[in-house]
Every structure is written in C-alpha cells, then in structure tokens.
C-alpha cells in the first residue's frame, strides 16, 4: 500500500519462491501434466519430507505471493504493476562469505547435511523435479521485468528440472572419492 501512497512507484517486482508453484493436484493424488504460472501450491496437504519450518515457509511464501498479485487486480491501486518472479533453486557464483542455502541444497548429497538434504527432498516432493536457475538468469529476469513498458503478473524462473537422484548420480560419476547417499 505504501507504494501506491508514494505516487512515484510504477511497478513492484517481488522475488518469490518456487515453493508457491507446485503442480500437485489439490487432493495430493498426483501432479498436473505441466507447471506454469497458474500452478499454486495446495496448502492443505502433508508431506513425507516436511517439518513445521518447511510447512510454514511454504504457507507464508504462497499466501504472500497471492496477496501481492491481488493488489494488481484491485481497481483502487491498479496504477502500480505487480510482478512476481518465483525462482527455482538458485546456483552460481556468490560474493557471500558463507554457502547460500540454495547451493547447500545442491551439494547436500555430498555434505550429508541432514536439514539441507531433507529440504531438497521436500522440494522434490512438492514440485516433482527440482527447478534450477543460474544467478545470472535471475538477474536477467529482473532486468527484463524492469525494462518493459508495461508488465504485470507471475513469471516462473527456472532453466531446467532435475531430480535429486540425477544430482547424486552426477556427483558419483564425477567425484567418486566422495561418499554420496544412495537414496
């Protein structure tokens, strides 16, 4: 609402999370044939690899994104364009002095990090395969949204989809000196 009151903001670009875009059927019986901007994560399901923190994260990210996009459909504040970019698991170079959580997910089968491996499997259970995206492509997506004369809505940002077993197989093949989980 402060963006509307400022009278100077034309567009809000919200960096969202792919956890809000699950192609799961509402009853949890399986996945839709596709994943796109119309997919919303059902909030009434339980998951084998979940814990209270992961469940709360999914609920908060999904409800927040829905709320942000609802502003773009309200005639009182229609002058501000609302854009959300749900990102897949982000990899690539970083200037951070620590390993970002998204990178920790990628290497969890190497590090045997219990929390990160559980989060990786949870995301896979939620979305089917792990959507991945390079940080350079994330930056390009934001720039693209900023440069458009007019844009609103939801745009998924992922380059490809891999399974946790494909990630583990890659490490087994290319780094045989490391013990990789067999799961």
N, C-alpha and C positions, 0 to 999 in steps of 0.2 A: 504494500500500500504506500510506503514512503516513496517508492519510485514514481507513482502516479502523482503524489503530492508535490514532488520536486519540480514537476513540469519540464524537466530537462532530459529525463531518461526516455529513450525511444524503444529500447529493446533490453530485455533481461535474458542472458544465456546462462542457464543452470546446468552445471556439470553433474549429471545424475549417475546412478549405478545400474548396471545390468541386472542386479537382483530384482529390480522392479519390472522386468520384461519377460518373465517366464512364460514359455509356451505351454505350460501344463494346463490340462483341462480343469475346469472348475471343481470337478469331483475327484481330481487326482488320479483318474483312471489311465492316464497316458498323456502323450504330448500331441499338440496340434501338428499339422503337416508342415508348418512354417513358423518362423519367428520374424516378426516385424513390429512396426510402431504401434500396432493395435493390440499387441500382447501385454497383458497386465498380470502380475503375479497374484494368484489366489491367496488370500490371507487366512483362509480357514483350514489349511492343511497342516499336517505334521510331517516331519522328515526324519529319516533314519540318522542322518549325519548332523542333525541340528543340535543346538543347545540354546538356552534362553537368550544369550547375547546375539547369536546369529538370527534367531527368530525376530527379536526386537529390531535388529538392524534392517531386516527385510521389510518389516511393517513400517518403520519410520521412513525409509527411503521411498517406498511405494506411495504412502499417503502424502509425503511432501511433494513428490513429483506430480501427483494427481492434483493437489491443491494449487501448485504453481501454474499448471496448464489451465486450470479452471479460471484463473484471472484473465486469460486471453479470450475467454468466451463471455465475459461479463461486459455488457454494453457500457457500464459506468467507467470502466477502466480499459476499454478496448484500444485506446491510443498507445498503450505500451504493448509491444510484441513480446510474447513469452515463447522462449525456445528451450527445450531440454535436450541434452546430449547424454543418453545413458551409455556409459563406456563399458567395454569389456575389461578383462584383466589387462592392465597396462604394464608393458615391459619396455626395456630400452635403457639408455644411459640416464644417469641421475647425478645431481650435484649434492645430494643428501649425504650426510656422514653416517647414515645407517641404511640397512636394507629395507626398502619400502615393502609394505605388506603384500602388494600385488606381486612383486618379484619373489618374495618369500613363498608365495603360493606356487610359483613356477618351480622352485627348487626344493619344495618340501619333501619330495620323494628321495632327494639326495641327503638332506639335512636331518630327516626323520623328526622334524618338528611336529609334535602331536597336534597342536592347535591349528597350524597352517595347513597340515595335511587334511584335517577334519574339515576346515573351511573350503579347501579345494574340492573335496568330495561332496560337500554340501552344495556348492555352486553347480557342480556337475549334475547332482540330483535335481536341482531346481531348474536348470536351463537345458539339460540334455548333454550338450558338449560345452566345453569352456570357450566362450568368445574371447579372443585375444586381439590386442591392438597395440601398436608401437606408439610411444610417446610423441614421435614426430607427426604421426597421423592424427593424434588427438589435437595437437597444436594447429594443424592444417584445418581440421573440422571447426575449431573455434574461429579461426580467421575467416573461413568460408562463411560462417554464420554472421560475422561482423560486417563483411563486405557486401552482403546482399542489400538491395534497395528496400526489400520487404521480405520478411520470413517469420514464420511462427509455427509452432508445433513441436513434434518429437522426432528425433533422428538418432537411430541406433548407430553406434560407432564401434565396429569390430572388423578386422581384416579377414579372420578365418576362425574356424572352430576346431578344437582338438579335444581328445579325451584324456583323462589322467593316465590311462594305460599307454596312450601314444607318447605322452611326455616321458613316462618311466622307460618305455622301450627306447626312446631316443638316448636317454642317459645311459642305459645298459649297453647300448651299441657303441656310443662314442666315449664313454667314461667307464670302462669295465673295472677300473681299480676301485670304484665306489660301490658300496652296498646299496642297492636300490630295492625298495619294498616290492614284493612280488604281487601284492593285491592288485 
